[in-house]
Amino acid sequence: WYFLGLQDILVYFDPWFAGVVAPVLIIVGLMLIPSLDVNPKGNGYYTYHERKVAIWVYAFGFLVLWIALIIMGVFLRGPGWNLFMPWQYWDPHKVVALVSVDLPYAFGVRTYNMAMLFGAVVVGGYFAVGTAAYFFLERKAIKSVGFLRMFIKVQLYLIMVGIVIKIVLRLGFNIKYIMVTPWFNI
């Protein structure tokens, strides 16, 4: 997993997601590219002129979710999984007092059931609003592509962007989890 950039995802996600769900979604997403992209003009080949969105999404996934994570894991992670900039000395005794909190706790939610509900509303709202916005913006494409293809494509986009959002929340705001349940954490 280390060479695939997935080792660094373990810093930001639970092992069930980083080790199982994320790799499966990557493989399934790559397998579904030919089925989800039904552009008749570029059948059998990819040109930037014919498939701008598909190429940008693939480039985002490749550069941000793979290459950037490999660079971060190889060159910026030091002892104790601390982040070190290239000009900093890798001190093995460095102690970083990070207080990572869950998103519901950051918003003042203290009870366990309400925190679980708050996280579910945030995650569910992200997917609901993201899906509705995409369907609203791409009304004409739904007729040609079909509802199921469009829905799967949107969910894969949202998961891909959600991984980046979760990494930014962890690095920038010390938010450990968005949704906390007794069974899993996101």
C-alpha positions in Angstrom: 0.0 0.0 0.0 2.9 2.3 0.7 3.9 2.6 -2.9 0.4 3.2 -4.0 0.0 6.2 -1.8 -2.6 4.4 0.2 -0.4 4.2 3.3 -0.8 7.9 3.8 -4.6 7.6 3.6 -4.3 5.6 6.8 -3.4 8.8 8.6 -6.7 10.4 7.7 -9.1 7.5 7.6 -10.0 4.4 9.5 -8.3 1.2 8.3 -11.5 -0.3 7.0 -11.8 2.7 4.6 -8.1 3.2 3.7 -7.3 -0.5 3.3 -10.5 -1.9 1.8 -13.1 0.7 0.6 -10.7 3.2 -1.1 -8.8 0.6 -3.1 -12.0 -1.1 -4.2 -13.5 2.3 -5.3 -10.3 3.1 -7.2 -10.4 -0.2 -9.1 -14.2 -0.1 -9.7 -14.0 3.5 -10.8 -11.2 2.7 -13.3 -13.2 -0.3 -14.6 -16.3 1.8 -15.0 -14.7 4.6 -17.0 -15.5 3.0 -20.4 -19.1 2.2 -19.4 -19.8 5.6 -17.8 -18.3 7.7 -20.6 -20.6 7.3 -23.6 -19.2 10.0 -25.8 -19.8 8.7 -29.4 -17.3 11.0 -31.0 -14.2 9.6 -29.3 -15.0 5.9 -29.4 -11.8 3.9 -28.6 -9.5 6.9 -28.0 -9.2 9.8 -25.7 -8.5 13.3 -27.0 -8.6 16.4 -24.8 -10.9 18.1 -27.2 -13.6 15.4 -27.0 -13.3 14.4 -23.3 -12.1 17.4 -21.3 -14.0 16.5 -18.1 -13.0 12.9 -18.1 -9.3 13.8 -18.6 -9.4 16.5 -15.9 -11.1 14.1 -13.4 -8.6 11.3 -14.2 -5.7 13.8 -13.9 -7.1 15.0 -10.5 -7.3 11.5 -9.3 -3.8 10.6 -10.6 -2.0 13.7 -9.5 -3.8 14.6 -6.2 -5.0 11.3 -4.9 -2.0 9.2 -6.0 1.2 11.2 -6.8 0.6 13.9 -4.1 0.0 11.2 -1.5 3.2 9.3 -2.5 5.2 12.6 -2.4 3.7 13.4 1.0 4.4 9.9 2.4 8.0 9.6 1.0 9.3 13.1 1.3 7.2 14.9 3.9 6.5 12.2 6.5 9.2 11.8 9.1 9.5 10.0 12.4 6.3 9.5 14.3 4.3 10.2 11.1 4.9 13.9 11.7 4.9 16.3 8.7 8.3 17.8 8.0 9.0 20.3 5.3 12.0 19.6 3.1 14.0 22.3 4.8 13.3 21.1 8.4 15.5 18.8 10.4 13.9 15.4 11.0 13.9 15.3 14.8 12.9 11.9 16.0 12.0 13.4 19.4 9.7 16.0 18.0 6.5 16.3 19.9 3.6 17.9 18.2 0.7 18.7 20.5 -2.2 18.3 18.1 -5.6 18.1 19.5 -7.7 16.4 16.8 -11.4 16.7 17.5 -14.4 15.3 15.7 -16.5 17.7 13.6 -19.6 17.4 15.9 -17.5 18.2 18.9 -16.0 21.3 17.1 -19.6 22.5 16.6 -20.5 22.0 20.3 -22.3 18.7 20.0 -21.4 16.7 23.1 -23.9 13.8 23.4 -23.0 10.6 21.5 -26.3 10.1 19.7 -26.5 13.8 18.6 -22.9 13.6 17.4 -23.8 10.5 15.4 -26.9 12.3 13.9 -24.9 15.5 13.2 -22.2 13.6 11.3 -24.8 11.6 9.4 -26.6 14.8 8.4 -23.3 16.4 7.3 -22.2 13.3 5.2 -25.7 12.7 3.9 -26.1 16.4 3.1 -22.8 16.4 1.2 -23.9 13.6 -1.0 -27.5 14.8 -1.4 -26.6 18.4 -2.2 -23.7 17.3 -4.5 -25.8 14.9 -6.4 -28.7 17.4 -6.7 -26.4 20.1 -7.9 -24.7 17.9 -10.5 -28.1 16.7 -11.8 -29.3 20.3 -12.0 -26.2 21.4 -13.9 -26.2 18.4 -16.2 -29.9 18.1 -17.0 -29.4 17.5 -20.7 -26.7 14.9 -20.1 -29.1 12.7 -18.1 -31.3 12.1 -21.1 -28.4 10.9 -23.2 -26.3 9.1 -20.6 -29.1 7.7 -18.4 -30.0 8.2 -14.7 -28.0 5.2 -13.4 -24.8 6.0 -15.2 -25.0 9.6 -14.2 -25.7 8.7 -10.5 -22.8 6.3 -10.3 -20.5 8.9 -11.9 -21.6 11.6 -9.5 -21.1 9.3 -6.5 -17.6 8.5 -7.6 -16.8 12.2 -8.1 -18.2 13.0 -4.7 -16.2 10.3 -3.0 -13.0 11.4 -4.8 -13.5 15.0 -3.7 -14.6 13.9 -0.3 -11.3 12.2 0.3 -9.5 15.4 -0.4 -11.9 17.4 1.8 -11.2 15.0 4.7 -7.5 15.3 4.2 -7.7 19.1 4.2 -9.9 19.1 7.3 -7.4 16.9 9.1 -4.3 18.9 8.1 -5.8 22.4 8.2 -8.3 22.2 11.0 -7.4 19.1 13.0 -10.8 17.5 12.4 -10.3 13.8 13.0 -13.7 12.4 12.0 -16.8 13.9 10.4 -19.2 11.1 11.4 -18.6 9.1 14.5 -20.6 5.9 15.2 -20.0 2.8 17.4 -19.4 0.8 14.2 -17.3 3.0 12.0 -15.9 6.5 11.7 -15.7 8.7 8.6 
